[in-house]
């Protein structure tokens, strides 16, 4: 026995409409995820005020990027630093740890005078030549303290300390990356993905 059933045209139209909309939902989700990664990157950058990390060159801010992609188990959103000069210390600043100087070398730790006047590079050798040629080191072996690097200023040739030369530096965890992401992720991701899907469905009406 065979039954011949005629499908109403309205049902066929709805089915075609749903099929057409479904094709674009994946793209809408990815668009929302990318927008979310951009916003999360902005929140991380906003938190890099320099107060906690003692920002100098701005490499951390320039290196922060967001990304989004579909994986086998769903969409993945990432925020971080994947390339550039900041990758060398971004993880240490986030999680904390110890940084040691290479054998026979020292780590220059800049002090307040130089921080106030320059966008201080990690090495004194990167300072302008006119300043660099005035730097000289003062040894404090008798006191058992690390050497100082600075310049003389004024008629009295007062020594102004710019750097302390140490063998190691202990970095305190700052959570500059995970903190803002954990704080804002749920709200931003939800708003952006739902908003992108809603816009896609509205556009098809």
C-alpha positions as CSV (number, residue, x, y, z in Angstrom):
1,X,0.0,0.0,0.0
2,X,1.3,3.4,-0.9
3,X,0.2,6.8,0.3
4,X,0.7,9.9,-1.6
5,X,1.0,12.9,0.7
6,X,1.3,16.4,-0.7
7,X,3.6,18.6,1.4
8,X,2.2,22.1,1.7
9,X,4.2,24.8,-0.1
10,X,4.5,26.8,3.1
11,X,6.3,23.8,4.8
12,X,8.7,23.5,1.9
13,X,9.4,27.2,2.0
14,X,10.1,27.1,5.8
15,X,12.4,24.1,5.3
16,X,14.4,25.8,2.5
17,X,14.6,28.9,4.7
18,X,15.9,27.0,7.7
19,X,18.5,25.2,5.5
20,X,19.7,28.4,4.1
21,X,20.0,30.0,7.5
22,X,21.8,27.0,9.0
23,X,24.6,27.3,6.4
24,X,25.4,30.7,7.7
25,X,25.2,30.0,11.5
26,X,28.7,28.5,11.7
27,X,30.1,31.6,10.0
28,X,28.1,33.8,12.4
29,X,29.4,31.9,15.4
30,X,33.0,32.4,14.2
31,X,32.4,36.1,13.5
32,X,31.1,36.5,17.1
33,X,34.1,34.6,18.4
34,X,36.5,36.8,16.6
35,X,34.7,39.9,17.8
36,X,35.0,38.5,21.4
37,X,38.7,37.8,21.0
38,X,39.2,41.4,19.9
39,X,37.3,42.8,22.9
40,X,39.1,40.5,25.3
41,X,42.4,41.7,23.8
42,X,41.3,45.3,24.4
43,X,40.5,44.5,28.1
44,X,44.0,42.9,28.6
45,X,45.6,46.0,27.0
46,X,43.5,48.3,29.2
47,X,44.9,46.5,32.2
48,X,48.5,47.0,31.1
49,X,48.7,50.4,32.6
50,X,52.3,50.0,33.7
51,X,51.5,50.3,37.3
52,X,51.9,46.6,38.0
53,X,54.4,45.6,35.3
54,X,56.4,48.8,35.3
55,X,56.0,49.0,31.6
56,X,58.9,50.5,29.6
57,X,59.0,49.9,25.9
58,X,55.3,49.1,25.3
59,X,56.2,45.8,23.6
60,X,53.7,44.0,25.7
61,X,50.8,46.2,24.6
62,X,51.8,46.0,21.0
63,X,52.1,42.2,21.1
64,X,48.7,41.3,22.6
65,X,46.5,39.7,19.9
66,X,43.2,37.8,19.9
67,X,42.2,34.9,17.6
68,X,39.3,32.5,17.1
69,X,39.0,29.3,15.1
70,X,36.9,26.2,14.8
71,X,38.4,23.1,16.4
72,X,37.1,19.5,16.4
73,X,35.1,20.0,19.6
74,X,33.9,23.6,19.0
75,X,35.1,27.1,18.6
76,X,38.4,28.1,20.3
77,X,39.1,31.7,21.4
78,X,42.6,32.7,22.4
79,X,44.2,35.9,23.7
80,X,48.0,36.3,24.2
81,X,51.3,37.1,22.6
82,X,52.5,34.7,19.9
83,X,55.4,36.6,18.4
84,X,57.5,39.7,18.9
85,X,60.0,40.9,21.5
86,X,57.5,40.6,24.4
87,X,57.2,36.8,24.1
88,X,60.5,36.4,26.0
89,X,59.1,37.8,29.2
90,X,55.3,37.7,28.9
91,X,55.0,34.3,30.5
92,X,57.4,35.2,33.4
93,X,55.3,38.4,34.0
94,X,52.1,36.3,34.0
95,X,53.2,33.4,36.1
96,X,56.2,34.7,38.0
97,X,59.6,33.1,38.4
98,X,63.3,33.8,38.4
99,X,65.3,35.4,35.6
100,X,69.1,34.9,35.8
101,X,71.8,36.8,33.9
102,X,74.0,34.9,31.5
103,X,77.4,33.9,32.8
104,X,79.7,36.9,33.1
105,X,76.8,39.3,32.6
106,X,74.4,41.2,34.7
107,X,70.7,42.2,34.6
108,X,70.3,46.0,34.5
109,X,67.3,46.9,36.7
110,X,66.3,50.6,36.0
111,X,65.6,52.9,38.9
112,X,63.2,55.8,39.2
113,X,65.3,58.6,37.6
114,X,65.6,56.8,34.3
115,X,62.1,55.5,34.4
116,X,60.7,59.0,34.7
117,X,62.7,60.4,31.8
118,X,62.9,57.6,29.2
119,X,60.9,54.8,27.7
120,X,63.6,52.5,29.1
121,X,64.8,49.5,27.1
122,X,65.8,46.4,28.9
123,X,69.4,47.1,28.1
124,X,71.3,50.4,28.7
125,X,73.0,49.8,25.3
126,X,69.7,50.7,23.7
127,X,69.6,54.2,25.2
128,X,70.5,57.1,22.9
129,X,74.2,57.4,22.3
130,X,74.3,60.9,23.9
131,X,73.1,59.4,27.2
132,X,74.8,56.0,26.9
133,X,78.3,57.5,26.6
134,X,77.8,59.2,30.0
135,X,77.0,56.0,31.8
136,X,79.6,54.5,34.1
137,X,79.7,51.8,36.7
138,X,80.3,52.1,40.4
139,X,81.4,48.9,42.2
140,X,80.3,48.1,45.7
141,X,82.2,44.9,46.4
142,X,83.3,46.0,49.8
143,X,79.7,46.5,50.9
144,X,78.6,43.2,49.3
145,X,76.1,44.9,47.2
146,X,75.5,44.8,43.4
147,X,77.2,47.4,41.2
148,X,75.4,50.6,40.1
149,X,75.2,52.2,36.7
150,X,74.5,55.8,36.3
151,X,75.7,59.3,35.2
152,X,77.1,62.4,36.8
153,X,74.9,65.5,36.9
154,X,75.4,69.2,37.7
155,X,78.4,71.2,38.7
156,X,79.0,69.1,41.7
157,X,79.2,66.0,39.5
158,X,76.6,64.2,41.7
159,X,76.2,60.6,40.7
160,X,72.7,59.7,39.7
161,X,71.9,56.0,39.8
162,X,70.0,54.7,36.8
163,X,70.5,51.0,37.0
164,X,71.4,48.3,39.6
165,X,73.3,45.4,38.0
166,X,72.1,42.2,39.5
167,X,72.7,38.5,38.8
168,X,69.0,37.5,39.1
169,X,65.6,39.0,39.4
170,X,62.5,37.4,41.1
171,X,59.3,38.2,39.2
172,X,56.1,38.3,41.1
173,X,53.1,36.8,39.3
174,X,51.0,39.6,37.9
175,X,48.3,37.6,36.0
176,X,48.2,40.5,33.5
177,X,46.7,38.1,30.9
178,X,44.5,35.6,32.8
179,X,43.0,38.1,35.1
180,X,41.2,40.3,32.6
181,X,40.3,37.3,30.4
182,X,38.7,35.4,33.3
183,X,36.9,38.5,34.5
184,X,35.3,39.4,31.2
185,X,35.2,36.3,29.1
186,X,31.8,34.9,30.0
187,X,30.0,38.2,29.4
188,X,31.8,39.2,26.2
189,X,31.8,35.7,24.5
190,X,28.1,35.2,25.2
191,X,27.1,38.7,24.1
192,X,29.1,38.6,20.9
193,X,28.3,35.1,19.7
194,X,24.6,35.3,20.5
195,X,24.5,38.8,18.9
196,X,26.2,37.6,15.7
197,X,23.8,34.6,15.4
198,X,20.7,36.8,16.1
199,X,21.9,39.3,13.4
200,X,22.3,36.5,10.9
201,X,18.9,35.1,11.6
202,X,17.3,38.6,11.5
203,X,19.0,39.3,8.2
204,X,17.4,36.3,6.6
205,X,13.8,37.2,7.5
